[in-house]
Amino acid sequence: MSIPSSVNNNYITPEGERVLRNELRQLWRVERPEWTQRVSDAAKEGDRSENAEYIYSKKKLREIDRRVRFLTKRLEALTVVRRVPKEQSKIFFGAWVTLETIQGTVRYRLVGGDEFDQHPDYISINSPLARNLLGKSVGDSFTLLLAEKSTDYEILAVSYNMSDDINLNT
């Protein structure tokens, strides 16, 4: 499966989806009931307008509810990319890529915008580096100019092996 250069902002890896679903489950089953109880307990203490615990608990509950709504809608809109591309020698969504730069060797995984912050080796498929990598193969070289600074890259390895993935402890 190849992804065109106009990358869909709704792609996510199975691992990324799992992390978001776990967060939603944690918020809905653990944190929301806990904060709902805190609101209830604080409300029993009298005047709510001057009750700092009640005000804070209500605010925290609203934040949780906002995140639950966001995650619920976002998960519905996401497309989980479960298959590796037929042409695994080229770089597409989900690939682990090893690059050589003047500073040394770096390794990244191209992931969706909803998951790039889950691990320091993940980069968004929409980032300038990832966009330059799409469709390239081992041995290809390119120069990326960002903020008036150019960096030369050479592609050393491409892998779609799920065992290469980092354990996200979720």
C-alpha positions as CSV (number, residue, x, y, z in Angstrom):
1,M,0.0,0.0,0.0
2,S,1.5,3.3,-1.0
3,I,0.4,6.7,0.2
4,P,0.4,9.5,-2.3
5,S,2.5,12.6,-1.8
6,S,-0.5,14.5,-0.5
7,V,-0.5,12.4,2.7
8,N,-3.8,11.7,4.4
9,N,-3.7,13.4,7.8
10,N,-5.9,10.6,9.2
11,Y,-3.4,7.7,9.0
12,I,-2.2,6.0,12.1
13,T,-0.2,2.9,12.9
14,P,-1.9,0.1,14.9
15,E,0.5,1.0,17.8
16,G,-0.6,4.6,17.7
17,E,-4.3,3.7,17.7
18,R,-3.7,1.4,20.7
19,V,-2.1,4.2,22.7
20,L,-5.0,6.6,21.9
21,R,-7.6,3.9,22.8
22,N,-5.8,3.2,26.0
23,E,-5.8,6.9,26.9
24,L,-9.5,7.1,26.2
25,R,-10.2,4.0,28.3
26,Q,-8.1,5.4,31.2
27,L,-9.9,8.7,31.0
28,W,-13.4,7.2,30.8
29,R,-13.1,4.3,33.2
30,V,-10.6,5.6,35.8
31,E,-10.1,9.4,35.8
32,R,-13.6,10.6,35.0
33,P,-15.3,8.5,37.8
34,E,-12.7,9.7,40.2
35,W,-13.1,13.4,39.4
36,T,-16.9,13.0,39.3
37,Q,-16.8,11.7,42.8
38,R,-14.5,14.6,43.9
39,V,-17.0,17.1,42.5
40,S,-19.8,15.3,44.3
41,D,-17.8,15.3,47.6
42,A,-16.8,18.9,47.3
43,A,-20.4,19.9,46.5
44,K,-21.5,18.5,49.8
45,E,-19.3,20.9,51.7
46,G,-21.6,23.9,51.2
47,D,-21.2,27.1,49.3
48,R,-19.9,26.1,45.9
49,S,-19.0,29.7,44.8
50,E,-16.2,29.9,47.3
51,N,-15.3,26.2,47.4
52,A,-11.8,25.9,45.7
53,E,-11.9,22.1,45.7
54,Y,-15.3,22.1,44.0
55,I,-14.2,24.7,41.4
56,Y,-11.0,22.9,40.6
57,S,-12.7,19.5,40.4
58,K,-15.3,20.9,38.0
59,K,-12.6,22.4,35.8
60,K,-10.6,19.1,35.8
61,L,-13.8,17.2,34.9
62,R,-14.5,19.6,32.0
63,E,-10.9,19.0,30.7
64,I,-11.4,15.2,30.9
65,D,-14.7,15.4,29.1
66,R,-13.2,17.7,26.4
67,R,-10.3,15.2,25.8
68,V,-12.8,12.2,25.8
69,R,-14.9,13.9,23.2
70,F,-11.8,14.7,21.1
71,L,-10.4,11.2,21.3
72,T,-13.8,9.6,20.5
73,K,-14.2,11.8,17.4
74,R,-10.6,11.5,16.3
75,L,-10.5,7.7,16.6
76,E,-13.6,7.5,14.4
77,A,-11.9,9.6,11.7
78,L,-8.6,7.8,11.7
79,T,-7.5,5.1,9.2
80,V,-5.4,2.4,10.8
81,V,-2.7,1.3,8.3
82,R,-2.3,-2.4,9.2
83,R,-0.6,-3.7,6.0
84,V,3.0,-3.1,4.9
85,P,3.4,-1.9,1.3
86,K,4.1,-4.4,-1.4
87,E,7.3,-2.6,-2.4
88,Q,9.1,-2.7,1.0
89,S,12.3,-1.3,-0.5
90,K,10.7,2.1,-0.7
91,I,9.7,4.5,2.1
92,F,6.1,4.9,2.9
93,F,3.9,5.4,6.0
94,G,5.0,3.3,8.9
95,A,8.6,2.7,7.7
96,W,11.6,2.6,9.9
97,V,14.3,4.6,8.1
98,T,18.0,4.8,9.0
99,L,19.7,7.9,7.7
100,E,23.3,9.0,7.6
101,T,24.0,12.7,8.2
102,I,27.2,14.7,8.8
103,Q,26.3,14.5,12.5
104,G,26.0,10.7,12.4
105,T,23.4,8.0,12.0
106,V,19.8,8.6,12.9
107,R,16.7,6.3,12.8
108,Y,13.1,7.4,12.5
109,R,9.7,5.9,12.0
110,L,7.2,7.7,9.8
111,V,3.9,7.9,11.6
112,G,0.7,9.9,11.7
113,G,0.3,13.3,13.2
114,D,-1.6,11.9,16.2
115,E,1.3,9.7,17.3
116,F,4.6,11.3,16.5
117,D,5.0,12.5,20.1
118,Q,4.7,9.0,21.5
119,H,8.4,8.3,21.0
120,P,11.4,10.5,20.2
121,D,12.2,8.3,17.1
122,Y,8.8,9.0,15.6
123,I,8.4,11.7,13.0
124,S,5.1,12.9,11.5
125,I,4.5,11.8,7.9
126,N,3.7,15.5,7.3
127,S,7.1,16.8,8.5
128,P,9.4,18.2,5.9
129,L,11.9,15.3,6.4
130,A,9.2,12.6,6.0
131,R,7.8,14.3,2.9
132,N,11.3,14.2,1.4
133,L,11.7,10.5,2.3
134,L,8.5,9.3,0.8
135,G,9.0,7.0,-2.2
136,K,12.8,6.9,-1.8
137,S,15.0,3.8,-1.4
138,V,18.2,2.7,0.2
139,G,21.1,4.5,-1.3
140,D,19.1,7.6,-2.2
141,S,20.5,10.9,-1.1
142,F,18.9,14.3,-0.7
143,T,19.4,17.7,0.9
144,L,16.8,19.3,3.1
145,L,16.8,23.0,3.7
146,L,15.1,24.2,6.9
147,A,15.4,27.6,8.5
148,E,18.3,28.5,6.1
149,K,20.2,25.5,7.2
150,S,20.8,22.6,4.8
151,T,21.3,19.0,5.9
152,D,22.5,16.2,3.6
153,Y,20.9,12.8,4.1
154,E,21.7,9.3,2.7
155,I,19.2,6.5,3.3
156,L,21.0,3.5,4.8
157,A,18.1,1.2,5.6
158,V,14.3,0.8,5.3
159,S,12.3,-1.6,7.4
160,Y,8.6,-2.4,8.0
161,N,9.3,-5.0,10.6
162,M,6.9,-4.6,13.5
163,S,9.5,-6.1,15.9
164,D,11.5,-3.0,15.2
165,D,8.9,-0.9,16.9
166,I,9.5,0.5,20.3
167,N,7.5,-0.9,23.2
168,L,5.3,2.0,24.3
169,N,4.4,0.3,27.6
170,T,0.6,0.5,27.0
